[in-house]
Amino acid sequence: MSPAENPPENPPENLAESPPGERGTRRGIGSLVRLLTAVELGITCLAAAMIFGLILFQAAQRYLPVPSIVWAGELSQFALIWLTFVAAGVLVTRNGHIAIELIDTLPSPVVVRVVQTFAMALVALIAGAFAWACWELVYSAGFLTSPALGLPMSWVYGIALIGLVSATIRAAVGTVRVARFGMPATGDATEVEVP
Amino acid sequence: MTSLLLVVTIMALLTLRVPVAFAFLGPGLGYLLLEGQSLGLPMRLVADATGNFVLLAVPLFILLGVVANHAGIADRLFDFALALFGRVRGGLGYVSVGVSLGFSWMSGSAVADAAALSKVEIPPMLRAGYSRRFGLGVVGASALIAPVMPPSIPAVIFAGIAAVSTGALFAASVVPALLMVLGLCVVVFLLVRRQPDIRHIGFSWARVAETGKRVVLPLGAPVVILGGILGGLFTPTEAAAVGAAYMMALGFGYRKLKVRDLPKIFVETALSTASIMLIVSSAALLGYVLALERVPQALSQLVLGITDDGTVFLLLVLLLMLVLGTVGDATPILVLVVPILMPIALALGVDPLVLGVVMIISLMIGLLSPPVGTVLFVLSSTQRVPVGEVFWGVLPFIVPLILVCLLIIFFPGIATWLPAQLGL
């Protein structure tokens, strides 16, 4: 809800001081995470654009001599599910989830950091449990298809699973990061950041 | 006992800074697993709640606001309002309220409104001799017009949960939003009398005409959106998409928007949407659990034991929302509380539209109150001033907003008149 009161410390960029092997590993992980974030943001961007385009078309098809597409509403509803869950991971890294940040106003930075670390660990645990629940649903709903489009429901839940797995991994990494460097500031929503 | 444990766990998680969505998801999942339900059920409930057709309006109205911001509409509205009211004593105060009113037809978010308009409005106020506290106060309080005046994102969420017509709730919000504008203008009038040093800006018809031309097309957006909904041309969800397309066309026409900006706009929209929708969907899971525990029925009996008067009930709702709004965000409160309050309201003969408008305005007041008033933090961040100073600035402006809520409670016709006139 509110920007963190305690300005976060930036993780030290001490690549130059690291041994060459460790430097390479960190660069490699950084590139991989940047790529994953770009993929996740790409999916959310596509989903938002799809909702816009499909609903606009649905409004227009009533007044224009164009063939009606019965699955436009259904696909836009799926796009909203994909957008919501795939963005969940990115929001963990960017401190973008809505939270009650009363704890951030405590005078002791150590207590604040301990609580923030614990909260991030709980997010990892809950996201992990939901990823497991989503996997169960992907597995059990495999024989179902959507009414209009005929899309296998395992695809619908499978894309949501990507976001939940990402949220789990990001929150687990975030737990270590918050413990070491504090909570990141709420960032520009579109900036691609290495967690 | 189980429901009490559930509530205590959620409160503990929220206090420990666990994001609201995860604080709802964790205990909800745990409860269903302990009850021996299948593991896939909680995920299916959450996914089904997300893919609700009515709630598709949320990303589209967010998109509309984001595009309006990128298209520089706030600057155009400000120039026009300044040309109109600059000469009036305290004119920049009225300009601020007027610009927020104009922008509210294109944006449903107070936070977006405060972030966009504070940068445009406060520096000229300071240059003209207004106190910083006054500027922060009027801009912060005026930002609350956006989530009340249609298109309103909280109204879409309320309508989706309460199963009332979004168009009717939009129409019910118009008169209360205009009363908010009037109340804020009265406070501006009273406060500027204490500031003798403020400078006025000259008036010229030529300037009014010149700036007026620049806002004609942007002010067509509410005509497209509300005209489309109320005229039965589009559903609210479709109207949001058409409005966003209209605003995009203006942005391209004004050369403020380029095709390469679109991915950034869609990502910004998606991330804002996801943070809201994840809460809405997680609250659906929690709502399912609370229903299994028969919590709504128990609370309903409790409230009906206290009062059987609709007005007293609405006063209690106002008080509850003002308190909850100070510590929580409007979305989770709406999604949790509406399913509980709606049956009580119906039992007491309270119009759901009146309940919706009172809840939305009173929850929005929470955006101006510490400890977690988001608008306070946005203004503190954009203007680089302490949160306390922003709060002292907005404090006098909270009074008329509460008065508007009381007026609606005692005279529900304020909210129900327009929908009735429009046959909604």
Interface residues (C-beta under 8 A of the other chain):
Chain A: M1 S2 P3 L41 T44 C45 L46 A47 A48 A49 I51 F52 I55 L56 Q58 A59 G73 S76 Q77 F78 L80 I81 L83 T84 F85 V86 A87 A88 V90 L91 R94 G96 H97 I98 A99 I100 E101 L102 I103 D104 T105 V115 Q116 F118 A119 L122 V123 L125 I126 A127 A129 F130 W132 A133 C134 E136 L137 S140 A141 V156 Y157 A160 A189 T190
Chain B: L13 L14 T15 L16 R17 V18 P19 V20 A21 F22 L25 G26 L29 S38 L39 G40 P42 M43 R44 V46 A47 T50 G51 N52 F53 L55 L56 P59 L60 L63 F234 T235 T237 E238 A239 A240 A241 V242 A244 A245 L262 P263 K264 F266 V267 E268 T269 A270 L271 S272 T273 A274 S275 I276 M277 L278 I279 S281 V327 G328 D329 T331 P332 P371 V372 G373 T374 L376 F377 S381
